[in-house]
Amino acid sequence: MHRLIEEGLRFGGLLHVDSAHLVERYNAALKGFGLPATSLSDFYIDASGYSYEVALEMGEASYLDPAGINRRFIIVSPDQADLPLIRTSFSADGQMIRAFFAANDRMIRAVTLRDALYGEIENLVFEVDRPADILGLRDIRFIVRTASGLLEQAQVLKGKIDRFLTEPDAWQDANLLEAIVDGATQVGDVRRNGFLPRDLSFKWPKTFWTSHFGGAYVIAEDDGAIIVGDPDALQPKPFGASIIALHETPVLFSFLEERRLLEPFNPAWLKASGIVDHRLRQLVAELLMLGDHAFDAEALVDDPYLNRWISDNMAKLNPDRRFRVLSQMRGLLDTPTEAVAYERTLSPEHRFYFRRALPDVPGASDINRIVVEHLPFDMLSTFILNKRRFYAIYETYTEAQKAFAVRYLTTHYAPNTYDRWRMRAKVREAFFGLH
């Protein structure tokens, strides 16, 4: 993994906690969870405050997600709002954390000037033992604390002020008035200083992925939930739910298309995004490297003359059905009617190569993740949508494939520069309509 780490493709884009006061606050939060303090003087954290270095020191990879449910968080800076999550049990965790940051930006900025925020993302499901448990996720609430008691004092003071303003005879209560004055001395005017959260409750999305039960996708609808994954691992089957095997491709493709979760075949998008060229280029490189372990595919990363590579190696490439499907479609995109007709002749497995989720459908990222599960050779799309799976596939690569993968990703998606986010956003928009 050293290549990925060096290029910022793993544990990249994180916040460096390198000042003594932030480390102290982080340790206070760990103590609040009943965890040992870190002896590290600096480390990196993600949006939730998770640190790979701290996890290694503790010998506990899931120290902020101990049961894979009701995830913990530590916030020492408002800058965490735009960071990735590097370890998660649910795809919705990131969505919930970003919603919390957006709703409570003023409070987070005010409190983190003096303290760290920590707590749990709580719901009514406390453990995941059966598949039915993941269907019980509905509403979640952020339980937020501060090590110094700053937030708690502000909330108590707000309650006393509300009582003073709403109870007719409260002004005669000397103890209440004294408590308000004392509280204001400690935390200031909570009506103006931003110490109080604005919103702590959020709706759990109906479509999400979970790492539980070998990895599964949940698509909840009015007439019941569909769980996509390994049917053997998803037992006992939840009442009222249907299970579709992830690689039961004809059934899965039909379900996604019938429920209008997939965008209809769109030659204009395929042509403008260049995604077919990317997929074909990556497949050509894979086939040539596997056919000849000494083959150096580096020139294939951005050589504009892809056709030359194809024509020079047709004997090696043409036997592969995936190659024939992609190259045939690539040649038809300039004549959309022919491309449409050809796509209809393909098997569901190959139709996934040319589809994406409707960009505005709820849970589009997770639907695209399902699609990309069927394109393991497309490491670029897999890295964008499902880093956990990309890292697992990367571990199976030869050294030549690893070198090609890193070069391809840093060239076409995530250059190791300060403004890499611009290219990433552009590619995500072009490929999947995701911002």
RODO-2510 file (C-alpha; in nm, 4 decimals, decimal comma):
residues 435
     n   res          X          Y          Z
     1     m     0,0000     0,0000     0,0000
     2     h     0,3033     0,2306     0,0239
     3     r     0,2502     0,3648    -0,3304
     4     l    -0,1095     0,4586    -0,2513
     5     i    -0,0118     0,6303     0,0733
     6     e     0,2776     0,8217    -0,0862
     7     e     0,0464     0,9552    -0,3589
     8     g    -0,2323     1,0454    -0,1172
     9     l    -0,4618     0,7748    -0,2562
    10     r    -0,4982     0,6199     0,0873
    11     f    -0,5185     0,8203     0,4077
    12     g    -0,4926     1,1308     0,1908
    13     g    -0,6746     1,4608     0,2351
    14     l    -0,6887     1,4261     0,6153
    15     l    -0,6419     1,6867     0,8887
    16     h    -0,3018     1,6959     1,0574
    17     v    -0,3428     1,7224     1,4333
    18     d     0,0006     1,8511     1,5292
    19     s    -0,0485     2,1120     1,8006
    20     a    -0,0313     2,0274     2,1709
    21     h    -0,3667     2,1848     2,2592
    22     l    -0,5524     1,9878     1,9886
    23     v    -0,3854     1,6622     2,0936
    24     e    -0,4868     1,7387     2,4526
    25     r    -0,8469     1,7992     2,3486
    26     y    -0,8486     1,4813     2,1404
    27     n    -0,7225     1,2843     2,4403
    28     a    -0,9927     1,4374     2,6597
    29     a    -1,2505     1,3075     2,4116
    30     l    -1,0909     0,9616     2,4129
    31     k    -1,1113     0,9656     2,7925
    32     g    -1,4806     1,0545     2,7626
    33     f    -1,5269     0,7307     2,5674
    34     g    -1,3331     0,5365     2,8295
    35     l    -1,0426     0,4874     2,5881
    36     p    -0,6721     0,5304     2,6608
    37     a    -0,5057     0,8566     2,5619
    38     t    -0,2700     0,8587     2,2657
    39     s     0,0969     0,9225     2,3280
    40     l     0,1402     1,0483     1,9724
    41     s     0,2413     1,4122     1,9369
    42     d     0,0847     1,4336     1,5914
    43     f    -0,1492     1,2248     1,3762
    44     y    -0,4079     1,2595     1,0990
    45     i    -0,7862     1,2422     1,1373
    46     d    -1,0835     1,2116     0,9025
    47     a    -1,4244     1,3836     0,9146
    48     s    -1,5309     1,1790     1,2180
    49     g    -1,2014     1,2216     1,4010
    50     y    -1,0845     0,8684     1,3230
    51     s    -0,7072     0,8305     1,3037
    52     y    -0,5295     0,5356     1,1453
    53     e    -0,2194     0,6090     1,3553
    54     v    -0,4181     0,6140     1,6793
    55     a    -0,5924     0,2906     1,5801
    56     l    -0,2542     0,1244     1,5234
    57     e    -0,1289     0,2490     1,8596
    58     m    -0,4382     0,1155     2,0375
    59     g    -0,4370    -0,2101     1,8443
    60     e    -0,8065    -0,1489     1,7776
    61     a    -0,9054    -0,0599     1,4221
    62     s    -1,2666     0,0126     1,5191
    63     y    -1,2068     0,2288     1,8262
    64     l    -1,4588     0,4878     1,7021
    65     d    -1,7004     0,2279     1,5627
    66     p    -1,6789    -0,0584     1,8128
    67     a    -1,9996    -0,2424     1,7246
    68     g    -2,0356    -0,1220     1,3669
    69     i    -2,3372     0,0828     1,4743
    70     n    -2,3913     0,4118     1,6634
    71     r    -2,0620     0,5469     1,5371
    72     r    -1,8556     0,7745     1,7595
    73     f    -1,6996     1,1031     1,6506
    74     i    -1,4425     1,3549     1,7725
    75     i    -1,4373     1,7066     1,6286
    76     v    -1,1405     1,9319     1,7023
    77     s    -1,1761     2,1632     1,4010
    78     p    -1,4509     2,2867     1,1662
    79     d    -1,2119     2,1948     0,8835
    80     q    -1,3147     1,8309     0,9324
    81     a    -1,6387     1,9097     0,7503
    82     d    -1,4823     1,8592     0,4069
    83     l    -1,2680     1,5562     0,4905
    84     p    -1,3318     1,1993     0,3740
    85     l    -1,4191     0,9064     0,5999
    86     i    -1,1512     0,6391     0,5927
    87     r    -1,3364     0,3693     0,7862
    88     t    -1,7107     0,3196     0,7979
    89     s    -1,9737     0,0488     0,8462
    90     f    -2,2423     0,2374     0,6505
    91     s    -2,2206     0,4532     0,3407
    92     a    -2,4716     0,6868     0,5061
    93     d    -2,2290     0,7676     0,7893
    94     g    -2,0553     1,0284     0,5757
    95     q    -2,3861     1,1764     0,4648
    96     m    -2,5032     1,2081     0,8265
    97     i    -2,1764     1,3632     0,9445
    98     r    -2,1791     1,6175     0,6617
    99     a    -2,5417     1,7033     0,7430
   100     f    -2,4434     1,7594     1,1075
   101     f    -2,1560     1,9891     1,0102
   102     a    -2,3770     2,1857     0,7707
   103     a    -2,6604     2,2306     1,0219
   104     n    -2,4347     2,3227     1,3137
   105     d    -2,1478     2,5077     1,1494
   106     r    -2,1738     2,8118     1,3795
   107     m    -2,1776     2,5987     1,6954
   108     i    -1,8846     2,3846     1,5789
   109     r    -1,6758     2,6914     1,4973
   110     a    -1,7539     2,8548     1,8302
   111     v    -1,6975     2,5504     2,0506
   112     t    -1,3794     2,4245     1,8821
   113     l    -1,2110     2,7547     1,9582
   114     r    -1,2103     2,6375     2,3201
   115     d    -1,2814     2,2651     2,3280
   116     a    -1,3386     1,9437     2,1323
   117     l    -1,6805     1,8021     2,0536
   118     y    -1,7338     1,4293     2,0845
   119     g    -2,0213     1,1847     2,1044
   120     e    -2,2202     0,9221     1,9197
   121     i    -2,4514     0,9016     1,6213
   122     e    -2,7331     0,7280     1,8033
   123     n    -3,0368     0,5389     1,6735
   124     l    -3,2708     0,2767     1,8145
   125     v    -3,0549    -0,0093     1,6841
   126     f    -2,7778    -0,0898     1,9314
   127     e    -2,6296    -0,4010     1,7727
   128     v    -2,6399    -0,5740     1,4371
   129     d    -2,6963    -0,9462     1,4820
   130     r    -2,9542    -1,0178     1,2109
   131     p    -3,0226    -0,8637     0,8701
   132     a    -3,3499    -0,7263     1,0084
   133     d    -3,1475    -0,4999     1,2363
   134     i    -3,0171    -0,2878     0,9504
   135     l    -3,3735    -0,2272     0,8342
   136     g    -3,4518    -0,0685     1,1705
   137     l    -3,2431     0,2388     1,0923
   138     r    -3,4846     0,5298     1,0550
   139     d    -3,3925     0,8450     1,2460
   140     i    -3,0601     0,9228     1,4028
   141     r    -2,9557     1,1762     1,6626
   142     f    -2,6156     1,3208     1,7421
   143     i    -2,5393     1,2965     2,1120
   144     v    -2,2803     1,5720     2,1586
   145     r    -2,0536     1,6377     2,4558
   146     t    -1,7519     1,8517     2,5455
   147     a    -1,4718     1,7517     2,7801
   148     s    -1,4852     2,0835     2,9678
   149     g    -1,8634     2,0797     2,9976
   150     l    -1,8879     2,3971     2,7863
   151     l    -2,1688     2,2722     2,5636
   152     e    -2,3543     2,1104     2,8510
   153     q    -2,3367     2,4340     3,0543
   154     a    -2,4657     2,6299     2,7560
   155     q    -2,7600     2,3925     2,7174
   156     v    -2,8465     2,4162     3,0881
   157     l    -2,8283     2,7949     3,0716
   158     k    -3,0524     2,7998     2,7648
   159     g    -3,3118     2,5947     2,9550
   160     k    -3,3078     2,8409     3,2462
   161     i    -3,3396     3,1386     3,0113
   162     d    -3,6345     2,9719     2,8364
   163     r    -3,7988     2,9149     3,1734
   164     f    -3,7451     3,2798     3,2707
   165     l    -3,8989     3,3969     2,9432
   166     t    -4,2004     3,1630     2,9496
   167     e    -4,3006     3,1332     3,3159
   168     p    -4,4945     3,4433     3,4331
   169     d    -4,3526     3,4479     3,7885
   170     a    -3,9998     3,3330     3,7070
   171     w    -3,8617     3,6833     3,7643
   172     q    -3,9423     3,6387     4,1351
   173     d    -3,7241     3,3254     4,1613
   174     a    -3,3966     3,4564     4,3044
   175     n    -3,2259     3,1189     4,2666
   176     l    -3,3148     3,1065     3,8981
   177     l    -3,1880     3,4586     3,8371
   178     e    -2,8651     3,3841     4,0211
   179     a    -2,8159     3,0633     3,8189
   180     i    -2,8636     3,2549     3,4923
   181     v    -2,6059     3,5149     3,5948
   182     d    -2,3584     3,2468     3,7054
   183     g    -2,4138     3,0528     3,3839
   184     a    -2,3608     3,3608     3,1695
   185     t    -2,0375     3,4290     3,3554
   186     q    -1,9152     3,0824     3,2563
   187     v    -2,0338     3,0563     2,8957
   188     g    -2,1495     3,4032     2,7939
   189     d    -2,4721     3,4943     2,6185
   190     v    -2,5795     3,1659     2,4603
   191     r    -2,8444     3,3459     2,2572
   192     r    -2,5678     3,5114     2,0535
   193     n    -2,2344     3,3311     2,0936
   194     g    -2,3230     3,0214     1,8901
   195     f    -2,2514     2,7615     2,1596
   196     l    -2,5856     2,5848     2,1088
   197     p    -2,6493     2,3292     1,8313
   198     r    -2,9193     2,4095     1,5787
   199     d    -3,0161     2,0571     1,4689
   200     l    -2,9106     1,7193     1,6070
   201     s    -3,1677     1,4885     1,4447
   202     f    -3,1549     1,3628     1,0860
   203     k    -3,3366     1,1156     0,8626
   204     w    -3,1486     0,8007     0,7696
   205     p    -3,1544     0,7542     0,3898
   206     k    -3,3617     0,4783     0,2347
   207     t    -3,0778     0,3586     0,0144
   208     f    -2,7412     0,2714     0,1685
   209     w    -2,4565     0,0197     0,1816
   210     t    -2,3382    -0,1604     0,4930
   211     s    -2,0274    -0,3641     0,5626
   212     h    -2,2330    -0,6049     0,7745
   213     f    -2,3254    -0,9506     0,6444
   214     g    -2,0414    -0,9580     0,3963
   215     g    -2,1415    -0,6232     0,2477
   216     a    -2,4987    -0,5484     0,1444
   217     y    -2,7054    -0,2746    -0,0172
   218     v    -3,0452    -0,1758     0,1181
   219     i    -3,3059    -0,0112    -0,1044
   220     a    -3,6119     0,0598     0,1080
   221     e    -3,9371     0,1339    -0,0734
   222     d    -4,3010     0,1729     0,0267
   223     d    -4,3794    -0,1893    -0,0589
   224     g    -4,0832    -0,3308     0,1305
   225     a    -3,7069    -0,3386     0,1337
   226     i    -3,4763    -0,4952    -0,1220
   227     i    -3,1417    -0,6173     0,0109
   228     v    -2,8694    -0,6807    -0,2450
   229     g    -2,5837    -0,9014    -0,1304
   230     d    -2,4998    -1,2607    -0,0436
   231     p    -2,8282    -1,4513     0,0170
   232     d    -2,6551    -1,7041     0,2439
   233     a    -2,5133    -1,4284     0,4662
   234     l    -2,8478    -1,2437     0,4741
   235     q    -3,0288    -1,5068     0,6782
   236     p    -3,2722    -1,5140     0,8418
   237     k    -3,4418    -1,3071     0,5763
   238     p    -3,6168    -1,0049     0,7293
   239     f    -3,9952    -1,0178     0,7199
   240     g    -4,1354    -0,8358     0,4181
   241     a    -3,7960    -0,7947     0,2530
   242     s    -3,6680    -0,9417    -0,0721
   243     i    -3,3103    -1,0482    -0,1325
   244     i    -3,1290    -1,0261    -0,4645
   245     a    -2,7850    -1,1787    -0,5022
   246     l    -2,5332    -0,9127    -0,6007
   247     h    -2,4164    -1,1173    -0,8980
   248     e    -2,7577    -1,2500    -0,9939
   249     t    -2,7093    -1,0039    -1,2749
   250     p    -3,0250    -1,0458    -1,4891
   251     v    -3,2555    -1,0122    -1,1876
   252     l    -3,0595    -0,7217    -1,0409
   253     f    -3,0386    -0,5301    -1,3682
   254     s    -3,4117    -0,5761    -1,4318
   255     f    -3,4976    -0,4592    -1,0804
   256     l    -3,2867    -0,1442    -1,1074
   257     e    -3,4217    -0,0617    -1,4507
   258     e    -3,7869    -0,1332    -1,3663
   259     r    -3,7673     0,0821    -1,0520
   260     r    -3,6166     0,3630    -1,2630
   261     l    -3,3018     0,3711    -1,0565
   262     l    -3,0833     0,3425    -1,3672
   263     e    -3,0593     0,6125    -1,6287
   264     p    -3,1858     0,4864    -1,9655
   265     f    -2,9072     0,4090    -2,2097
   266     n    -2,7568     0,7485    -2,2918
   267     p    -2,5071     0,7621    -2,5817
   268     a    -2,4624     1,1379    -2,5364
   269     w    -2,3397     1,0930    -2,1777
   270     l    -2,1134     0,8021    -2,2745
   271     k    -1,9558     1,0085    -2,5510
   272     a    -1,9180     1,3361    -2,3610
   273     s    -1,7859     1,1800    -2,0386
   274     g    -1,5252     0,9621    -2,2081
   275     i    -1,6086     0,6833    -1,9642
   276     v    -1,6123     0,4139    -2,2337
   277     d    -1,2628     0,5149    -2,3433
   278     h    -1,1456     0,4979    -1,9821
   279     r    -1,2950     0,1546    -1,9299
   280     l    -1,1553     0,0218    -2,2554
   281     r    -0,8098     0,1652    -2,1859
   282     q    -0,7977     0,0068    -1,8388
   283     l    -0,9160    -0,3288    -1,9721
   284     v    -0,6588    -0,3258    -2,2538
   285     a    -0,3840    -0,2541    -2,0004
   286     e    -0,5050    -0,5337    -1,7724
   287     l    -0,5223    -0,7903    -2,0517
   288     l    -0,1792    -0,7018    -2,1882
   289     m    -0,0167    -0,7040    -1,8442
   290     l    -0,1720    -1,0385    -1,7505
   291     g    -0,0736    -1,1831    -2,0861
   292     d     0,2856    -1,0702    -2,0462
   293     h     0,4081    -0,9958    -1,6944
   294     a     0,7045    -0,8047    -1,8374
   295     f     0,4749    -0,5669    -2,0291
   296     d     0,5069    -0,2041    -1,9145
   297     a     0,1650    -0,0382    -1,9452
   298     e     0,2774     0,3067    -1,8298
   299     a     0,2571     0,4506    -2,1804
   300     l    -0,1076     0,3411    -2,1949
   301     v    -0,2016     0,5750    -1,9105
   302     d    -0,2545     0,8775    -2,1336
   303     d    -0,1335     0,7868    -2,4828
   304     p    -0,3881     0,9485    -2,7203
   305     y    -0,3280     0,6722    -2,9739
   306     l    -0,5204     0,3955    -2,7992
   307     n    -0,6222     0,2500    -3,1348
   308     r    -0,2589     0,1773    -3,2146
   309     w    -0,2244    -0,0326    -2,9002
   310     i    -0,5419    -0,2176    -2,9888
   311     s    -0,4507    -0,2890    -3,3517
   312     d    -0,1006    -0,4044    -3,2544
   313     n    -0,2385    -0,6520    -2,9993
   314     m    -0,5653    -0,7762    -3,1496
   315     a    -0,4609    -1,1404    -3,1196
   316     k    -0,4310    -1,0998    -2,7418
   317     l    -0,7327    -0,8754    -2,6917
   318     n    -1,0030    -1,0038    -2,9236
   319     p    -1,0695    -1,3350    -2,7454
   320     d    -1,1957    -1,1400    -2,4434
   321     r    -1,5698    -1,0778    -2,4644
   322     r    -1,5474    -0,7655    -2,2458
   323     f    -1,3005    -0,6108    -2,4881
   324     r    -1,5209    -0,6839    -2,7889
   325     v    -1,8261    -0,5305    -2,6205
   326     l    -1,6471    -0,2126    -2,5138
   327     s    -1,4618    -0,1599    -2,8405
   328     q    -1,7766    -0,2226    -3,0455
   329     m    -1,9767     0,0288    -2,8401
   330     r    -1,6959     0,2819    -2,8588
   331     g    -1,7138     0,2706    -3,2368
   332     l    -2,0932     0,3160    -3,2394
   333     l    -2,1289     0,6193    -3,0126
   334     d    -2,1088     0,8600    -3,3081
   335     t    -2,4245     0,6952    -3,4475
   336     p    -2,6583     0,6883    -3,1464
   337     t    -2,9351     0,4866    -3,3098
   338     e    -2,6921     0,2035    -3,3808
   339     a    -2,5493     0,2281    -3,0278
   340     v    -2,9017     0,1984    -2,8827
   341     a    -2,9773    -0,1055    -3,0962
   342     y    -2,6484    -0,2722    -3,0041
   343     e    -2,6961    -0,2121    -2,6311
   344     r    -3,0279    -0,3968    -2,6432
   345     t    -2,8551    -0,7090    -2,7762
   346     l    -2,6167    -0,7303    -2,4828
   347     s    -2,6503    -0,9440    -2,1730
   348     p    -2,7359    -0,7637    -1,8471
   349     e    -2,3770    -0,8201    -1,7340
   350     h    -2,2470    -0,6161    -2,0265
   351     r    -2,5280    -0,3599    -2,0198
   352     f    -2,3956    -0,2517    -1,6798
   353     y    -2,0829    -0,1277    -1,8628
   354     f    -2,2873     0,1531    -2,0172
   355     r    -2,5233     0,2519    -1,7392
   356     r    -2,5243     0,4696    -1,4304
   357     a    -2,7786     0,5693    -1,1679
   358     l    -3,0082     0,8537    -1,2533
   359     p    -2,8036     1,1416    -1,1084
   360     d    -3,0954     1,2913    -0,9157
   361     v    -3,2342     0,9663    -0,7716
   362     p    -3,1979     0,9360    -0,3917
   363     g    -2,9015     0,7127    -0,3121
   364     a    -2,7423     0,7599    -0,6554
   365     s    -2,3922     0,6968    -0,5164
   366     d    -2,4956     0,3593    -0,3770
   367     i    -2,6762     0,2601    -0,6974
   368     n    -2,3621     0,3494    -0,8927
   369     r    -2,1669     0,1425    -0,6436
   370     i    -2,3840    -0,1578    -0,7297
   371     v    -2,3187    -0,0969    -1,0997
   372     v    -1,9426    -0,0725    -1,0513
   373     e    -1,9417    -0,3987    -0,8521
   374     h    -1,9874    -0,5562    -1,1972
   375     l    -1,6855    -0,3801    -1,3488
   376     p    -1,3859    -0,4858    -1,1391
   377     f    -1,1491    -0,3977    -1,4247
   378     d    -1,2606    -0,0325    -1,4020
   379     m    -1,0360     0,0620    -1,1120
   380     l    -1,0990     0,4339    -1,1671
   381     s    -1,4746     0,4099    -1,1082
   382     t    -1,4191     0,1598    -0,8266
   383     f    -1,1775     0,3961    -0,6528
   384     i    -1,4221     0,6858    -0,6854
   385     l    -1,7237     0,4970    -0,5526
   386     n    -1,5977     0,2086    -0,3415
   387     k    -1,2494     0,2562    -0,2023
   388     r    -1,2825    -0,0422     0,0302
   389     r    -1,3306    -0,2719    -0,2701
   390     f    -1,0584    -0,0962    -0,4689
   391     y    -0,8048    -0,1596    -0,1912
   392     a    -0,9061    -0,5276    -0,1782
   393     i    -0,8646    -0,5629    -0,5557
   394     y    -0,5373    -0,3678    -0,5481
   395     e    -0,3916    -0,6246    -0,3072
   396     t    -0,4393    -0,8946    -0,5756
   397     y    -0,2528    -0,6969    -0,8439
   398     t     0,0917    -0,7741    -0,9749
   399     e     0,3583    -0,5099    -0,9152
   400     a     0,3132    -0,3887    -1,2734
   401     q    -0,0623    -0,3541    -1,2227
   402     k    -0,0124    -0,1637    -0,8972
   403     a     0,2241     0,0807    -1,0647
   404     f    -0,0215     0,1308    -1,3523
   405     a    -0,3151     0,1792    -1,1131
   406     v    -0,1382     0,4488    -0,9125
   407     r    -0,0226     0,6297    -1,2250
   408     y    -0,3690     0,6095    -1,3812
   409     l    -0,5485     0,7436    -1,0744
   410     t    -0,3057     1,0289    -1,0189
   411     t    -0,3203     1,1244    -1,3863
   412     h    -0,6949     1,1069    -1,4442
   413     y    -0,8555     1,1649    -1,1040
   414     a    -0,6422     1,2581    -0,8039
   415     p    -0,3092     1,4263    -0,8818
   416     n    -0,0947     1,4758    -0,5744
   417     t    -0,1421     1,8534    -0,5763
   418     y    -0,3119     2,1032    -0,3466
   419     d    -0,6076     2,1493    -0,5841
   420     r    -0,6703     1,7822    -0,6622
   421     w    -1,0303     1,8283    -0,5463
   422     r    -1,1038     2,0265    -0,8632
   423     m    -1,0208     1,7359    -1,0937
   424     r    -1,1980     1,4892    -0,8672
   425     a    -1,5164     1,6961    -0,8702
   426     k    -1,4971     1,7337    -1,2473
   427     v    -1,4558     1,3599    -1,3054
   428     r    -1,7340     1,2665    -1,0624
   429     e    -1,9663     1,5112    -1,2364
   430     a    -1,8789     1,3826    -1,5837
   431     f    -1,8984     1,0140    -1,4971
   432     f    -2,1882     1,0009    -1,2537
   433     g    -2,3449     1,3454    -1,2281
   434     l    -2,2302     1,3535    -0,8632
   435     h    -2,0919     1,6651    -0,6981
***
